[in-house]
Amino acid sequence: MIYGYIRVSSDKQTVENQRFEIREFCRVNNLHIDGWIEETISGTRPYGKRRLGTLLRRVKGGDVIICSELSRLGRSLFMVMEILSICMKKECRVWTIKEGYRLGEDIQSKVLAFAFALSAEIERNLISQRTKEAMARLKAEGKRVGRPVGARSDKKYLKVHSKERLIRQLHDEGYSFYQIAKEINANRNTVSRYYTKYMQNS
């Protein structure tokens, strides 16, 4: 099966440019798209909560995913590496048109897959270690890490609120909302909205 994957970030953008690129690529290479996956959603949203996640669970060995460029898969290097690693493990090939990537079953792809998996593991370990260090610093400074007295009562934010100081610490250190959410096991959009609503100007 050959799948064409198209993603735009907002309703104001059009999928037609990406569709044209993929169709033209297939025409030149004598390929046929068996299924189209289109979605209008931010690339920062976890791929498991997108139609892309459904596609990744469906693909099997020999399948091909064609997209216009790697940024369509995700907006962070960490997320893209994770997605490509999944595809490599399932022996599903990923081709991009603009960059000309051809991740398949050759030795170069296997080396890249190993590098992707290793980089992702290192990144997870670094985040975990920095989180522990941040919590240790907060405790050493006499600050509470858990939910403080008078915590905000909005139920959907209770879990995020309990990690407010840690969120601020990680955000100040340059972590994305996606990385922070993954570390505290929360929804990325919830973390982003909470930060904007309660923390940004405080």
TORDREN-105130 format. One record per atom (N, C-alpha, C, O): residue in one letter; x, y, z. Coordinates in steps of 0.2 Angstrom, whole numbers, plus 5000, padded with zeros to 4 digits. Example, Ala and Ser with C-alpha at 12.3 -4.5 7.8 and 13.67 -1.06 7.14 Angstrom:
BEGIN
a506649725039;a506249785039;a506649845039;a507149835042;s506449895035;s506849955036;s506450005039;s506750065040;
# end
This chain:
BEGIN
m500449945000;m500050005000;m500450065000;m500950075003;i500250114996;i500650184996;i500150234998;i499550244996;y500350275004;y499950325007;y500250395005;y500850405006;g499750435004;g499950505003;g499750545010;g499150545011;y500250575013;y500050605020;y500150685019;y500650705017;i499550715020;i499550785020;i499350815027;i498850795030;r499650875029;r499450905035;r499550975034;r500051005032;v499051015036;v499051085037;v498951105044;v498551075047;s499151165046;s499051185053;s498451225054;s498251225060;s498151255049;s497551285050;s497051285044;s497251265039;d496451305046;d495951305040;d496051355035;d495851355029;k496551405036;k496751455031;k497251425026;k497251455021;q497551375028;q497951345023;q497651295019;q497051265021;t497951275013;t497651235008;t498051165008;t498651175008;v497651115007;v498051045006;v498251034999;v498550994997;e497951084994;e498051064987;e498751074985;e498951034980;n499151114987;n499851114985;n500251054987;n500551024983;q500151024993;q500450964995;q500150904991;q500550864989;r499550904989;r499250854985;r499550854978;r499650804975;f499550914975;f499850924969;f500550894969;f500750854964;e500950914974;e501650884974;e501750814974;e502150784971;i501250784978;i501350714979;i501050674972;i501350624970;r500550704970;r500250674963;r500750674958;r500850634954;e501150734957;e501650744952;e502250694953;e502450674948;f502450694959;f502950644961;f502750574959;f503150534956;c502150554960;c501950484958;c501850474951;c502050424948;r501650534947;r501650524940;r502350514937;r502450474933;v502850554939;v503450544937;v503750474938;v504150454934;n503650454944;n503950384946;n503450324945;n503650274947;n502950344941;n502450284940;n502150254946;n502250184946;l501950284951;l501650264957;l500950274957;l500750324954;h500650244962;h499850254963;h499750254970;h499950214974;i499450314972;i499250324979;i498550274981;i498050284978;d498650234986;d498150184987;d497650224993;d497050204993;g497950264996;g497550305002;g497850365003;g498450375004;w497350415004;w497550485006;w497350495014;w496850475016;i497850525018;i497750545024;i497850615025;i498450645024;e497350655026;e497350725027;e497150755034;e496650725036;e497450805036;e497150825043;e497450905043;e497950925041;t496950935047;t497151005048;t497251015056;t496751015060;i497851015058;i498051005065;i498751035066;i499151025061;s498951055071;s499651085073;s500051025073;s499950965076;g500651035070;g501150975070;g501550965077;g501850925078;t501351015082;t501651005088;t501150955092;t501350935098;r500550945090;r500150895094;r500450825093;r500650805088;p500450785099;p500650715098;p500450675092;p499850675091;y500850645089;y500650605083;y500150555085;y499750535080;g500150525091;g499650475093;g498950505093;g498450465093;k498850565094;k498150595094;k497950625087;k497450665087;r498350615082;r498250635075;r498050575071;r498150515073;r497750585065;r497650535060;r498250505058;r498250445056;l498850535059;l499550505058;l499650445062;l499850395060;g499450455068;g499450395073;g499150335071;g499350285072;t498550345068;t498150295066;t498450255060;t498450195059;l498750295056;l499150275050;l499750235052;l499850175049;l500050255057;l500650225059;l500550155062;l500950105062;r499950145065;r499750085068;r499450035063;r499449975064;r499250065057;r499050025052;r499549995047;r499449945044;v500050035046;v500550015041;v500949955043;v500949935048;k501149915037;k501549855038;k502149855034;k502249905030;g502549805034;g503149795030;g502949805022;g502549775020;g503349845019;g503249855012;g502849915010;g502849945004;d502449945015;d502050005014;d502550065013;d503050065015;v502250115010;v502650175009;v502150235011;v501550245009;i502450285014;i502150345016;i502550405012;i503150415013;i502150435008;i502450495004;i502150555007;i501550565007;c502550605009;c502350675011;c502850725007;c503350715005;s502550785007;s502950835004;s503650855007;s504150865004;e503650855014;e504250865018;e504150845025;e503650825027;l504750835028;l504750805035;l504350845040;l504050815045;s504350905039;s503950955044;s503250935044;s502850955049;r502950905039;r502250885039;r502150825044;r501550825047;l502650785046;l502550735051;l502550765058;l502150745062;g502950815059;g503050845066;g503450905065;g503850915061;r503350955070;r503651015071;r504351015075;r504651065075;s504450955078;s505050955082;s505450895079;s505250845077;l506150905080;l506650855078;l506450785082;l506450735079;f506350795088;f506250735092;f505650695090;f505650635090;m505050735088;m504450695086;m504550665079;m504350605078;v504950695075;v505050665068;v505450605069;v505350555066;m505950605073;m506450555074;m506050495077;m506150435075;e505550505081;e505150455084;e504750425079;e504650365079;i504450465075;i503950435070;i504350395065;i504150335063;l504950415063;l505350385058;l505650315061;l505650265057;s505750315067;s505950255071;s505450205071;s505550145069;i504850225072;i504250175072;i504150145065;i504050085064;c504250185059;c504150165053;c504750115051;c504650065048;m505350125053;m505850085052;m505750015055;m505949965052;k505550015061;k505449955065;k504849915061;k504949855061;k504349945058;k503849915055;k504049895047;k503649875044;e504649915046;e504849915039;e504449945034;e504349925028;c504150005036;c503750045031;c504250105029;c504550135033;r504250115023;r504650165020;r504350235020;r503750235019;v504750285021;v504550355021;v504950395016;v505550395016;w504550425011;w504850465006;w504550535007;w504050545007;t505050585006;t504850655006;t505050684999;t505550664996;i504650724997;i504750754990;i505350814990;i505750814986;k505250864995;k505650924995;k506350904997;k506850924993;e506450865002;e507150845004;e507450785001;e508050775001;g506950744997;g507250684994;g507450634998;g507850584996;y507150625004;y507350575009;y506950505006;y506450505004;r507350455007;r507050385005;r507250335010;r507750305010;l506850335015;l507050295021;l506750225020;l506050215020;g507150175019;g506850105017;g507250055020;g507350055026;e507450005017;e507749945020;e508449935018;e508749885020;d508749985015;d509449985014;d509849995020;d509650015025;i510549985020;i510949995025;i510950065028;i511050075034;q510950115023;q510950185026;q510350195030;q510450235035;s509750175028;s509150185032;s509250145039;s508950175043;k509550095039;k509550055045;k510050095050;k509950095056;v510550125047;v511050165051;v510650225054;v510750245060;l510250255049;l509850315051;l509350295057;l509250335061;a509050235056;a508550215061;a508850205068;a508550225073;f509450175068;f509850165074;f509950235077;f509950245083;a510150285073;a510350355075;a509750385078;a509750415083;f509150375075;f508550405077;f508350385084;f508150415088;a508350315084;a508150285091;a508650305096;a508450315102;l509250305095;l509750325100;l509650395102;l509650405108;s509550435097;s509450515099;s508850525103;s508850555108;a508350485101;a507650485105;a507750465112;a507550495117;e508150415113;e508250385120;e508750435124;e508550445130;i509250465121;i509650515124;i509250575126;i509350595132;e508750595122;e508350655123;e507950635129;e507850685134;r507650585129;r507150565135;r507550565142;r507350585147;n508150535141;n508550525147;n508750595150;n508750615156;l508950645145;l509150705147;l508550745150;l508650785155;i507950745147;i507350775150;i507250745157;i507150785162;s507250685158;s507150655164;s507650675170;s507450695175;q508250675168;q508850705172;q508750775174;q508850795180;r508550815169;r508550885171;r507850905175;r507850945179;t507350865174;t506750865178;t506950855185;t506750885190;k507350795186;k507550785193;k507950835196;k507850855202;e508450865192;e508850915195;e508450975197;e508551015202;a507950995192;a507551055194;a507151045200;a507051095204;m506850985201;m506450975207;m506850975213;m506651005218;a507550945213;a507950955218;a508151025220;a508251045226;r508251065215;r508351135216;r507851175220;r507951215224;l507251155217;l506651185220;l506551165228;l506451215232;k506651105229;k506651085236;k507151115240;k507051135246;a507751115237;a508351145241;a508251225243;a508451245248;e507851255238;e507651325239;e507051335244;e506851385245;g506751275246;g506251285251;g505551295248;g505051305251;k505551285241;k504951295237;k504551225237;k504851175236;r503851225237;r503451165237;r503351145229;r503351185225;v503451085228;v503451055222;v502751035220;v502451035215;g502351005225;g501650985224;g501151045224;g501351105223;r500551025224;r499951075224;r499951115230;r499851095236;p500051185229;p500051235235;p499351245237;p498851225234;v499251275243;v498651295246;v498351345242;v498651385239;g497651335241;g497351385237;g497351375229;g497351415225;a497551315227;a497651295220;a497051305216;a496451305219;r497151325210;r496551335206;r496151275205;r496351225205;s495451295205;s494951235206;s494751205199;s494351155199;d494951235194;d494651205187;d494951135187;d495551125186;k494451085186;k494651015187;k495150995181;k495550955182;k495051025175;k495451005169;k496151025170;k496651005167;y496351075175;y496951095176;y497351075182;y497851095183;l496951035186;l497251015193;l497850985192;l498350995196;k497950935188;k498550895187;k499150935185;k499650935187;v498950985180;v499451025177;v499651075183;v500251095184;h499151105187;h499351155192;h499751125197;h500251165200;s499751065199;s500151035204;s500851035202;s501351025206;k501051045195;k501751045193;k501951115190;k502351115186;e501551165193;e501651225190;e502351255190;e502651275185;r502651245196;r503351265197;r503851235192;r504351255190;l503751165192;l504151125187;l504051145180;l504551145176;i503451165178;i503351185171;i503651245170;i503951255165;r503651295175;r503951355174;r504751345173;r505051375169;q505051305177;q505751295177;q505951265170;q506451285167;l505551215168;l505751185162;l505651235156;l506051235151;h505151275156;h504951325151;h505551375151;h505751395145;d505751395156;d506251445157;d506951415154;d507351455151;e507051345154;e507651315152;e507551305144;e508051275141;g507051325141;g506951315134;g506551255131;g506551235125;y506251215136;y505851155134;y505251175130;y504951225132;s505051145125;s504351155122;s503851125126;s503951085130;f503151155125;f502651125128;f502551055127;f502251015131;y502751025121;y502650955119;y503150915124;y502850865127;q503750945125;q504150905129;q503950905136;q504050855140;i503750965139;i503550975146;i502950925147;i502850895152;a502450925142;a501850885143;a502050815143;a501750775147;k502450795139;k502650725139;k503050705146;k502950645148;e503350745148;e503750735155;e503250725161;e503350685165;i502750765161;i502250765167;i501650725165;i501150725169;n501650695159;n501150645157;n500450685157;n499950665160;a500450745153;a499850785152;a499750795145;a500250785141;n499250825143;n499050845136;n499450905135;n499450955139;r499750915129;r500150965127;r499751035127;r499951085129;n499151025124;n498651085123;n498451115130;n498351175131;t498351065135;t498151085141;t498751125145;t498551175148;v499351095144;v499851135147;v499951205144;v500051255147;s499951205137;s499951275134;s499451325136;s499651375137;r498851295136;r498251345138;r498351365145;r498251425147;y498551315150;y498651335157;y499251385158;y499151435161;y499751375154;y500351425154;y500051495152;y500251545155;t499751495146;t499551565144;t499051595148;t499051655149;k498551555151;k498051585156;k498251605162;k498051655165;y498651565165;y498851575173;y499551595174;y499751625179;m500051585169;m500751585171;m501151645167;m501651665169;q500951655161;q501251695156;q501451765159;q502051785158;n500951795162;n501051865165;n501151865172;n501151925175;s501251815175;s501351815183;s502151815184;s502251815190;
# end
